Amino acid sequence: MEIGLINGIDSGGNPRPGEISLAHRGVLFLDELPEFDRKVLEVLREPLESGHITISRAARQADFPARFQLIAAMNPCPCGYFGHSNGKCRCTPDIINRYQDKISGPLLDRIDIQIQVAALPQTDLLKQASGEPSIHILARVEAAFDRQQQRQGKANNLLSTTEIDTLCQPDTEAEKILKHAMNKFDWSARAYHRVLKVARTIADLAASEHICAPHVAEAIQYRRALKER
């Protein structure tokens, strides 16, 4: 994807809505994330943080809304088999590091949930799924959203840093776990606040008024898909 297409600059230099703005209030799905040009990926940082994107040129400047849900997918290495049980991966550690390092730390900081999805054995693929019915999940999500509206008048993902400090206070045990994770993984302040928002949402889904140790522990596990940087 060309950088002009994703951020909205045509060949004449005139700002116009691009893929980011066209995904406003929707989902922007980027497959094979490390295969995108580094400049394209870094453009995502501003809208993920602020919900809008500003395009500036010598004679014109335009501001476009860009509050979207980013969903991105990537392989763990160029061949795609790193960590697979079949042992087919022949990528060296240096190759794997270079591939994963195409996703910068500042961009990863702005992605709330980062999970690793392991390949399923063929026998499991043939089995009937035994997950929770979607209608039950929907009811739990709607109840959690209602709690957020009653507490703060908006969804958790829209909370500012100041609001997170006020509304997402963990209990004593949860705070100890979070501080230990921050020191171990060398998280930034942005990563810290995003983990707190995820923990607040997990607590809401569990109908818990307080953010407790299990909620923080689960949120931490959702932020460890790639090697620790």
Backbone as JSON, one array per atom type, in Angstrom:
{
  "sequence": "MEIGLINGIDSGGNPRPGEISLAHRGVLFLDELPEFDRKVLEVLREPLESGHITISRAARQADFPARFQLIAAMNPCPCGYFGHSNGKCRCTPDIINRYQDKISGPLLDRIDIQIQVAALPQTDLLKQASGEPSIHILARVEAAFDRQQQRQGKANNLLSTTEIDTLCQPDTEAEKILKHAMNKFDWSARAYHRVLKVARTIADLAASEHICAPHVAEAIQYRRALKER",
  "N": [[0.84, -1.18, 0.0], [0.67, 2.15, -0.95], [2.09, 5.05, 0.61], [0.85, 7.47, 0.06], [-1.74, 6.65, -0.54], [-2.69, 5.56, 1.85], [-2.61, 7.66, 3.7], [-3.84, 9.73, 2.41], [-3.02, 11.52, 0.16], [-3.0, 12.82, -2.96], [-1.64, 12.47, -6.32], [-1.19, 15.08, -7.08], [-0.6, 16.39, -4.78], [-2.69, 17.24, -3.22], [-4.55, 17.19, -0.24], [-6.66, 14.5, 0.7], [-9.29, 12.24, 1.75], [-7.95, 9.17, 2.85], [-7.15, 5.64, 3.17], [-7.08, 5.4, 5.96], [-8.81, 7.41, 6.99], [-11.14, 6.66, 5.67], [-11.78, 4.43, 7.04], [-12.94, 5.35, 9.32], [-14.81, 5.1, 12.28], [-15.06, 2.44, 11.86], [-13.49, -0.64, 10.91], [-10.08, -1.15, 10.34], [-8.24, -3.34, 8.63], [-5.14, -4.81, 8.45], [-3.26, -7.01, 6.79], [-0.43, -9.24, 6.95], [1.45, -7.52, 8.31], [4.28, -6.67, 8.68], [5.09, -6.49, 6.04], [4.34, -4.11, 4.97], [5.42, -0.84, 3.94], [7.74, 0.88, 6.01], [7.31, 3.62, 6.45], [4.6, 3.87, 5.9], [3.46, 2.4, 8.0], [4.24, 3.94, 10.21], [2.72, 6.2, 9.88], [0.34, 5.5, 10.99], [0.5, 6.03, 13.69], [-0.28, 8.6, 14.66], [-3.22, 8.83, 14.19], [-4.07, 6.58, 15.71], [-3.54, 7.44, 18.25], [-4.84, 9.93, 18.55], [-7.26, 9.93, 17.13], [-7.68, 11.31, 14.82], [-6.3, 12.56, 11.71], [-3.81, 14.64, 10.4], [-3.0, 16.22, 7.45], [-0.44, 17.84, 5.93], [0.71, 20.21, 3.63], [2.7, 22.4, 1.55], [1.0, 24.51, 0.7], [-1.49, 23.84, 1.64], [-3.52, 22.48, 4.27], [-5.12, 19.82, 5.87], [-7.51, 18.31, 8.01], [-8.58, 15.16, 8.97], [-11.15, 12.98, 10.18], [-10.4, 10.0, 12.03], [-11.01, 7.71, 13.66], [-10.73, 4.57, 14.31], [-10.94, 0.96, 14.51], [-8.11, -0.84, 14.71], [-7.03, -3.79, 13.27], [-4.55, -6.07, 12.96], [-2.48, -8.47, 11.32], [0.18, -10.85, 11.39], [2.95, -12.95, 10.46], [5.18, -14.94, 12.52], [7.72, -15.0, 11.55], [9.65, -14.67, 8.44], [9.18, -17.04, 6.89], [7.01, -18.09, 8.15], [6.8, -20.25, 9.89], [7.99, -20.25, 12.38], [8.23, -21.49, 15.62], [6.33, -23.41, 15.12], [4.98, -26.71, 15.43], [5.77, -28.51, 13.49], [8.38, -28.08, 12.85], [9.46, -26.87, 10.55], [10.59, -24.37, 10.2], [13.38, -22.51, 9.14], [14.55, -20.15, 9.63], [17.0, -17.93, 10.8], [17.94, -16.66, 14.1], [18.69, -13.93, 13.78], [17.41, -13.22, 11.39], [14.71, -13.53, 12.14], [14.56, -11.59, 14.17], [15.05, -9.23, 12.67], [12.82, -9.25, 11.02], [10.63, -9.06, 12.83], [11.3, -6.65, 14.0], [10.55, -4.8, 12.16], [8.19, -3.76, 12.92], [7.73, -1.03, 14.77], [8.64, -0.05, 18.13], [7.18, 2.25, 19.22], [4.83, 2.08, 17.62], [3.81, -0.45, 18.35], [3.28, 0.13, 21.01], [0.91, 1.48, 20.83], [-0.99, -0.37, 20.23], [-3.45, -2.07, 21.74], [-4.03, -4.78, 22.39], [-2.18, -7.67, 21.95], [-1.79, -10.66, 20.66], [-0.74, -14.08, 20.39], [-1.5, -16.47, 18.01], [-1.65, -19.76, 17.87], [-0.88, -22.4, 15.52], [-3.34, -24.8, 14.67], [-3.59, -28.31, 15.25], [-4.35, -30.73, 12.68], [-6.29, -32.56, 13.5], [-7.72, -31.17, 15.43], [-8.84, -29.18, 13.89], [-10.82, -30.52, 12.56], [-12.68, -31.04, 14.47], [-15.81, -30.34, 16.14], [-16.58, -27.06, 17.03], [-16.43, -25.88, 20.41], [-17.0, -23.59, 21.77], [-18.22, -20.69, 23.63], [-21.62, -19.7, 23.09], [-22.39, -17.15, 20.69], [-24.49, -15.4, 21.28], [-24.54, -15.3, 24.04], [-22.1, -14.11, 24.58], [-22.53, -11.63, 23.4], [-24.5, -10.54, 25.09], [-23.02, -10.22, 27.44], [-21.08, -8.39, 26.62], [-22.67, -6.17, 25.96], [-23.7, -5.57, 28.49], [-21.35, -4.86, 29.81], [-20.63, -2.58, 28.34], [-22.74, -0.9, 29.0], [-22.15, -0.47, 31.7], [-19.84, 1.05, 31.46], [-20.84, 3.35, 30.21], [-22.53, 4.33, 32.2], [-20.69, 4.85, 34.21], [-18.74, 6.64, 33.14], [-19.69, 7.83, 30.86], [-18.8, 7.16, 28.32], [-17.02, 4.85, 26.14], [-14.41, 2.63, 27.34], [-12.1, 2.71, 25.73], [-11.92, 5.31, 24.9], [-11.02, 6.84, 26.94], [-9.1, 9.41, 28.44], [-5.64, 10.06, 29.44], [-5.64, 11.25, 31.98], [-8.21, 10.55, 32.85], [-7.94, 7.79, 32.92], [-6.16, 7.46, 35.06], [-7.86, 8.19, 37.08], [-10.21, 6.58, 36.89], [-9.42, 3.98, 36.5], [-8.15, 2.63, 38.59], [-6.19, 0.14, 40.01], [-6.57, -2.52, 42.48], [-4.68, -3.16, 45.55], [-3.15, -5.59, 45.34], [-3.32, -6.07, 42.59], [-2.0, -3.83, 41.63], [0.62, -4.34, 42.45], [1.27, -6.53, 40.83], [1.15, -5.31, 38.33], [3.16, -3.34, 38.5], [5.39, -4.97, 38.74], [5.38, -6.22, 36.22], [5.79, -3.99, 34.58], [8.42, -3.27, 35.26], [9.79, -5.61, 34.54], [9.31, -5.93, 31.77], [9.97, -3.49, 30.8], [8.14, -1.39, 30.11], [6.63, 1.45, 28.48], [5.14, 4.6, 29.57], [2.86, 4.95, 28.09], [2.19, 2.31, 27.33], [1.67, 1.26, 29.84], [-0.69, 2.66, 30.6], [-2.41, 1.74, 28.64], [-2.59, -0.98, 29.19], [-3.89, -0.81, 31.62], [-6.39, 0.19, 30.76], [-7.33, -2.0, 29.28], [-7.46, -3.87, 31.35], [-9.45, -2.67, 32.89], [-11.63, -2.99, 31.19], [-11.79, -5.79, 31.11], [-12.5, -6.26, 33.76], [-15.01, -5.02, 33.74], [-16.38, -6.72, 32.0], [-16.49, -8.89, 33.63], [-18.26, -8.04, 35.47], [-17.27, -6.64, 37.64], [-16.68, -4.2, 40.05], [-14.22, -3.27, 40.86], [-10.78, -3.2, 39.79], [-9.06, -6.04, 39.82], [-6.46, -8.43, 40.81], [-6.6, -10.77, 39.03], [-7.71, -9.58, 36.73], [-5.8, -7.69, 35.9], [-3.62, -9.41, 35.49], [-4.55, -10.95, 33.33], [-4.79, -8.95, 31.38], [-2.11, -8.27, 31.04], [-1.12, -10.58, 29.84], [-2.21, -10.3, 27.35], [-0.48, -8.71, 25.98], [1.88, -9.67, 24.98], [2.73, -10.85, 22.56], [4.81, -10.7, 20.64], [8.39, -11.15, 20.75], [9.92, -9.96, 23.76], [10.8, -6.62, 23.76]],
  "CA": [[0.0, 0.0, 0.0], [1.46, 3.35, -1.01], [1.84, 5.96, 1.71], [-0.13, 8.46, -0.36], [-3.07, 6.06, -0.5], [-3.16, 5.32, 3.21], [-2.84, 8.88, 4.47], [-4.71, 10.62, 1.68], [-2.4, 12.56, -0.64], [-3.02, 12.38, -4.34], [-0.41, 12.76, -7.07], [-1.01, 16.52, -7.18], [-0.27, 16.96, -3.48], [-3.89, 17.73, -2.54], [-5.04, 16.27, 0.8], [-7.98, 13.9, 0.52], [-9.43, 11.07, 2.63], [-7.29, 7.94, 2.43], [-7.66, 4.42, 3.8], [-7.24, 5.61, 7.39], [-10.05, 8.17, 7.22], [-12.28, 5.9, 5.16], [-12.11, 3.42, 8.06], [-13.48, 6.06, 10.5], [-15.93, 4.42, 12.93], [-15.12, 1.07, 11.37], [-12.33, -1.5, 11.15], [-9.0, -1.14, 9.36], [-7.52, -4.61, 8.76], [-3.89, -4.87, 7.7], [-2.7, -8.36, 6.81], [1.01, -9.28, 6.72], [1.84, -6.17, 8.75], [5.67, -6.27, 8.42], [5.35, -6.32, 4.61], [4.05, -2.73, 4.61], [6.53, 0.08, 4.05], [7.87, 1.42, 7.37], [6.7, 4.95, 6.48], [3.15, 3.66, 5.95], [3.1, 1.97, 9.35], [4.44, 5.03, 11.17], [1.61, 7.13, 9.7], [-0.76, 5.05, 11.85], [0.69, 6.41, 15.09], [-1.07, 9.79, 15.01], [-4.65, 8.56, 14.36], [-4.31, 5.64, 16.81], [-3.44, 8.18, 19.5], [-5.72, 11.1, 18.65], [-8.54, 9.75, 16.46], [-7.75, 12.1, 13.58], [-5.01, 12.65, 11.03], [-3.58, 15.93, 9.77], [-2.16, 16.17, 6.25], [0.08, 19.19, 5.69], [1.54, 20.49, 2.47], [3.16, 23.79, 1.56], [-0.09, 25.47, 0.52], [-2.76, 23.38, 2.19], [-3.52, 21.56, 5.4], [-6.46, 19.27, 6.08], [-7.64, 17.42, 9.16], [-9.62, 14.18, 8.7], [-11.45, 12.06, 11.3], [-9.8, 8.68, 11.81], [-11.14, 6.89, 14.86], [-11.06, 3.26, 13.79], [-10.37, -0.18, 15.22], [-7.06, -1.46, 13.91], [-6.76, -5.21, 13.43], [-3.41, -6.4, 12.12], [-2.02, -9.86, 11.42], [1.53, -11.05, 10.86], [3.62, -14.2, 10.78], [6.27, -14.73, 13.48], [8.99, -14.92, 10.82], [9.36, -14.6, 7.01], [8.62, -18.27, 6.33], [5.74, -18.32, 8.82], [6.78, -21.49, 10.66], [8.71, -20.14, 13.65], [7.43, -21.96, 16.74], [5.38, -24.44, 14.7], [5.36, -28.05, 15.88], [6.32, -29.33, 12.4], [9.81, -27.84, 12.78], [9.88, -26.49, 9.2], [11.24, -23.05, 10.15], [14.83, -22.49, 9.01], [14.97, -18.76, 9.8], [17.95, -17.73, 11.88], [17.48, -15.63, 15.06], [18.86, -12.58, 13.23], [16.35, -13.0, 10.4], [13.47, -13.37, 12.89], [14.62, -10.28, 14.82], [14.88, -8.17, 11.67], [11.44, -9.28, 10.54], [9.74, -8.53, 13.87], [11.67, -5.27, 14.27], [9.9, -3.9, 11.2], [7.11, -3.1, 13.67], [8.46, -0.23, 15.75], [8.14, -0.02, 19.5], [6.1, 3.24, 19.38], [3.58, 1.6, 17.03], [3.31, -1.51, 19.22], [2.75, 0.76, 22.22], [-0.44, 1.99, 20.56], [-1.88, -1.5, 19.97], [-3.82, -2.48, 23.1], [-4.01, -6.23, 22.59], [-1.25, -8.33, 21.04], [-1.86, -12.07, 21.04], [-0.2, -15.07, 19.48], [-2.48, -17.51, 17.67], [-0.88, -20.93, 17.44], [-1.49, -23.24, 14.5], [-4.07, -25.93, 15.23], [-3.39, -29.61, 14.6], [-5.43, -31.08, 11.76], [-7.36, -33.26, 14.22], [-8.54, -30.16, 16.1], [-9.58, -28.45, 12.87], [-11.97, -31.32, 12.15], [-13.62, -31.17, 15.57], [-16.86, -29.34, 16.28], [-16.21, -26.02, 18.0], [-17.15, -26.01, 21.68], [-16.93, -22.29, 22.43], [-19.44, -20.07, 24.18], [-22.49, -19.16, 22.03], [-22.23, -15.72, 20.43], [-25.56, -14.64, 21.93], [-24.14, -15.1, 25.43], [-21.02, -13.13, 24.57], [-23.15, -10.35, 23.09], [-25.16, -10.04, 26.29], [-21.99, -9.8, 28.39], [-20.46, -7.18, 26.08], [-23.63, -5.08, 26.11], [-23.75, -5.21, 29.91], [-20.09, -4.16, 30.12], [-20.69, -1.25, 27.73], [-23.67, -0.12, 29.82], [-21.43, -0.06, 32.91], [-18.93, 2.12, 31.08], [-21.64, 4.54, 29.97], [-23.02, 4.83, 33.49], [-19.56, 5.3, 35.03], [-17.97, 7.75, 32.59], [-20.36, 8.41, 29.71], [-18.17, 6.76, 27.06], [-16.33, 3.57, 26.2], [-13.09, 2.68, 27.97], [-11.03, 3.02, 24.78], [-11.9, 6.75, 24.67], [-10.56, 7.51, 28.15], [-7.83, 10.13, 28.38], [-4.68, 9.63, 30.45], [-6.12, 11.72, 33.28], [-9.37, 9.74, 33.21], [-7.45, 6.44, 33.27], [-5.61, 7.55, 36.41], [-8.96, 8.34, 38.03], [-11.25, 5.56, 36.78], [-8.86, 2.64, 36.3], [-7.23, 2.35, 39.7], [-6.19, -1.26, 40.43], [-6.44, -2.71, 43.93], [-3.29, -3.25, 46.01], [-2.49, -6.76, 44.77], [-3.23, -5.87, 41.14], [-0.97, -2.82, 41.4], [1.92, -5.0, 42.61], [1.51, -7.32, 39.62], [1.37, -4.38, 37.22], [4.48, -2.73, 38.66], [6.38, -6.01, 38.44], [5.39, -6.39, 34.77], [6.41, -2.8, 34.0], [9.87, -3.35, 35.45], [10.32, -6.76, 33.83], [9.21, -5.77, 30.33], [10.42, -2.14, 30.47], [7.05, -0.73, 29.4], [6.51, 2.9, 28.5], [3.95, 5.1, 30.26], [1.71, 4.69, 27.21], [1.85, 0.89, 27.45], [1.09, 1.11, 31.18], [-2.07, 3.14, 30.59], [-3.22, 0.89, 27.77], [-2.85, -2.21, 29.94], [-4.92, -0.47, 32.6], [-7.68, 0.27, 30.07], [-7.75, -3.36, 28.98], [-7.84, -4.48, 32.62], [-10.74, -2.09, 33.27], [-12.64, -3.64, 30.35], [-11.92, -7.18, 31.58], [-13.28, -6.18, 35.0], [-16.4, -4.71, 33.36], [-16.97, -7.95, 31.45], [-16.71, -9.8, 34.76], [-19.21, -7.35, 36.37], [-16.53, -6.27, 38.84], [-16.52, -2.76, 40.23], [-12.82, -2.98, 41.07], [-9.79, -3.91, 38.98], [-8.37, -6.95, 40.73], [-5.27, -9.09, 40.3], [-6.84, -11.59, 37.82], [-7.98, -8.72, 35.58], [-4.5, -7.14, 35.46], [-2.8, -10.52, 34.98], [-5.05, -11.28, 32.0], [-4.44, -7.85, 30.47], [-0.67, -8.38, 30.76], [-0.93, -11.68, 28.89], [-2.64, -9.86, 26.02], [0.47, -7.75, 25.45], [3.17, -10.36, 24.91], [2.74, -11.7, 21.38], [6.15, -10.7, 20.06], [9.48, -11.21, 21.73], [10.01, -8.74, 24.56], [11.73, -5.72, 23.08]],
  "C": [[0.88, 1.24, 0.0], [1.1, 4.29, 0.13], [0.83, 7.03, 1.33], [-1.55, 7.94, -0.29], [-3.58, 5.95, 0.92], [-3.4, 6.61, 3.97], [-3.58, 9.96, 3.69], [-4.03, 11.78, 0.97], [-2.38, 12.09, -2.08], [-1.76, 12.84, -5.05], [-0.15, 14.25, -7.22], [-0.7, 17.19, -5.87], [-1.47, 17.49, -2.73], [-4.35, 16.74, -1.48], [-6.45, 15.78, 0.49], [-8.09, 12.7, 1.45], [-8.76, 9.85, 2.04], [-7.86, 6.76, 3.18], [-7.93, 4.62, 5.28], [-8.55, 6.33, 7.7], [-11.28, 7.42, 6.74], [-12.69, 4.8, 6.14], [-12.7, 4.05, 9.32], [-14.77, 5.4, 10.99], [-16.12, 2.99, 12.41], [-13.84, 0.32, 11.73], [-11.34, -1.33, 10.0], [-8.18, -2.41, 9.58], [-6.31, -4.6, 7.86], [-3.3, -6.26, 7.86], [-1.22, -8.3, 6.45], [1.64, -7.94, 7.08], [3.29, -5.81, 8.44], [5.98, -6.05, 6.94], [5.01, -4.91, 4.14], [5.32, -1.89, 4.75], [6.55, 0.7, 5.45], [7.2, 2.8, 7.49], [5.18, 4.85, 6.57], [2.73, 3.31, 7.37], [3.22, 3.12, 10.35], [3.35, 6.1, 11.04], [0.45, 6.78, 10.63], [-0.67, 5.59, 13.27], [-0.2, 7.58, 15.51], [-2.56, 9.46, 15.18], [-4.95, 7.55, 15.48], [-4.29, 6.35, 18.16], [-4.55, 9.23, 19.65], [-7.1, 10.92, 18.03], [-8.73, 10.64, 15.24], [-6.36, 12.13, 12.96], [-4.94, 13.98, 10.29], [-2.59, 15.77, 8.62], [-1.74, 17.59, 5.93], [0.93, 19.21, 4.43], [1.85, 21.98, 2.46], [2.01, 24.78, 1.53], [-1.37, 25.09, 1.23], [-2.54, 22.46, 3.37], [-4.96, 21.09, 5.62], [-6.43, 18.31, 7.25], [-8.82, 16.49, 8.9], [-9.89, 13.33, 9.95], [-10.9, 10.68, 11.0], [-9.83, 7.87, 13.1], [-11.65, 5.51, 14.43], [-10.49, 2.19, 14.71], [-9.36, -0.84, 14.3], [-6.94, -2.93, 14.28], [-5.65, -5.57, 12.45], [-2.98, -7.84, 12.36], [-0.62, -9.96, 10.82], [2.01, -12.45, 11.23], [4.74, -13.93, 11.78], [7.63, -14.59, 12.81], [8.67, -14.91, 9.32], [8.74, -15.87, 6.43], [7.29, -18.64, 6.97], [5.7, -19.52, 9.73], [7.52, -21.43, 11.99], [7.78, -20.53, 14.81], [6.44, -23.04, 16.4], [5.9, -25.82, 15.08], [5.98, -28.9, 14.77], [7.83, -29.1, 12.19], [10.32, -27.4, 11.42], [10.67, -25.18, 9.14], [12.76, -23.21, 10.09], [15.38, -21.06, 9.14], [15.93, -18.66, 10.98], [17.4, -16.7, 12.87], [17.61, -14.21, 14.53], [17.76, -12.25, 12.22], [15.01, -12.76, 11.11], [13.44, -11.99, 13.56], [14.41, -9.15, 13.83], [13.45, -8.09, 11.18], [10.49, -8.65, 11.57], [10.04, -7.06, 14.17], [11.15, -4.29, 13.22], [8.72, -3.17, 11.83], [7.76, -2.35, 14.82], [7.82, -0.31, 17.13], [7.03, 1.0, 19.71], [4.77, 2.81, 18.75], [2.98, 0.49, 17.89], [2.71, -0.95, 20.5], [1.29, 1.17, 22.05], [-1.43, 0.88, 20.22], [-2.2, -2.16, 21.31], [-3.63, -3.97, 23.34], [-3.14, -6.86, 21.52], [-1.19, -9.81, 21.45], [-1.26, -12.96, 19.96], [-1.23, -16.17, 19.26], [-1.71, -18.7, 17.1], [-1.64, -21.71, 16.37], [-2.16, -24.45, 15.16], [-3.7, -27.23, 14.51], [-4.58, -29.94, 13.72], [-6.59, -31.76, 12.47], [-8.28, -32.27, 14.91], [-9.38, -29.38, 15.09], [-10.85, -29.19, 12.46], [-13.02, -31.47, 13.26], [-14.66, -30.06, 15.56], [-16.44, -28.33, 17.34], [-17.07, -26.13, 19.26], [-17.13, -24.7, 22.47], [-18.27, -21.81, 22.94], [-20.29, -19.52, 23.04], [-22.35, -17.65, 21.91], [-23.28, -14.89, 21.15], [-25.24, -14.37, 23.39], [-23.03, -14.05, 25.53], [-21.57, -11.73, 24.32], [-23.8, -9.73, 24.33], [-24.14, -9.52, 27.29], [-21.31, -8.51, 27.92], [-21.39, -5.98, 26.24], [-23.73, -4.62, 27.56], [-22.5, -4.44, 30.32], [-20.11, -2.74, 29.55], [-21.63, -0.35, 28.52], [-22.99, 0.37, 31.1], [-20.49, 1.1, 32.61], [-19.68, 3.43, 30.85], [-22.13, 5.16, 31.27], [-21.88, 5.43, 34.32], [-18.92, 6.58, 34.48], [-18.57, 8.37, 31.34], [-19.74, 8.09, 28.37], [-17.45, 5.44, 27.26], [-14.94, 3.72, 26.8], [-11.99, 3.09, 27.0], [-10.91, 4.52, 24.5], [-11.39, 7.52, 25.88], [-9.22, 8.21, 27.91], [-6.9, 9.61, 29.47], [-5.14, 10.03, 31.85], [-7.3, 10.89, 33.76], [-8.96, 8.32, 33.59], [-6.93, 6.43, 34.7], [-6.71, 7.62, 37.46], [-9.88, 7.13, 38.06], [-10.72, 4.13, 36.69], [-7.84, 2.29, 37.38], [-7.3, 0.87, 40.08], [-6.13, -1.37, 41.95], [-4.97, -2.99, 44.27], [-2.54, -4.42, 45.36], [-2.31, -6.61, 43.26], [-2.15, -4.85, 40.8], [0.43, -3.42, 41.52], [2.27, -5.8, 41.35], [1.86, -6.42, 38.44], [2.75, -3.73, 37.31], [5.59, -3.72, 38.34], [6.5, -6.2, 36.92], [6.06, -5.19, 34.09], [7.92, -2.86, 34.1], [10.49, -4.48, 34.62], [10.37, -6.53, 32.32], [9.6, -4.37, 29.85], [9.38, -1.4, 29.63], [7.17, 0.78, 29.49], [5.27, 3.3, 29.29], [2.7, 4.84, 29.42], [1.25, 3.24, 27.32], [1.17, 0.62, 28.8], [-0.38, 1.51, 31.17], [-2.96, 2.26, 29.71], [-3.52, -0.46, 28.43], [-3.94, -1.96, 30.98], [-6.31, -0.39, 31.96], [-8.21, -1.12, 29.73], [-8.21, -4.07, 30.25], [-9.2, -3.96, 33.1], [-11.87, -2.74, 32.47], [-12.86, -5.08, 30.77], [-12.74, -7.21, 32.87], [-14.74, -5.89, 34.7], [-17.1, -5.95, 32.8], [-17.27, -8.97, 32.55], [-17.67, -9.2, 35.79], [-18.55, -6.99, 37.7], [-16.36, -4.76, 38.91], [-15.05, -2.38, 40.32], [-11.94, -3.77, 40.1], [-8.93, -4.73, 39.92], [-7.21, -7.66, 40.03], [-5.54, -9.94, 39.06], [-7.07, -10.74, 36.57], [-6.67, -8.15, 35.02], [-3.64, -8.24, 34.86], [-3.24, -10.92, 33.57], [-4.67, -10.22, 30.98], [-2.97, -7.9, 30.09], [-0.41, -9.46, 29.73], [-1.34, -11.31, 27.48], [-1.65, -8.88, 25.38], [1.86, -8.38, 25.27], [3.26, -11.29, 23.69], [4.12, -11.81, 20.77], [7.18, -10.89, 21.16], [9.54, -9.91, 22.5], [11.12, -7.87, 24.0], [12.66, -5.07, 24.1]]
}
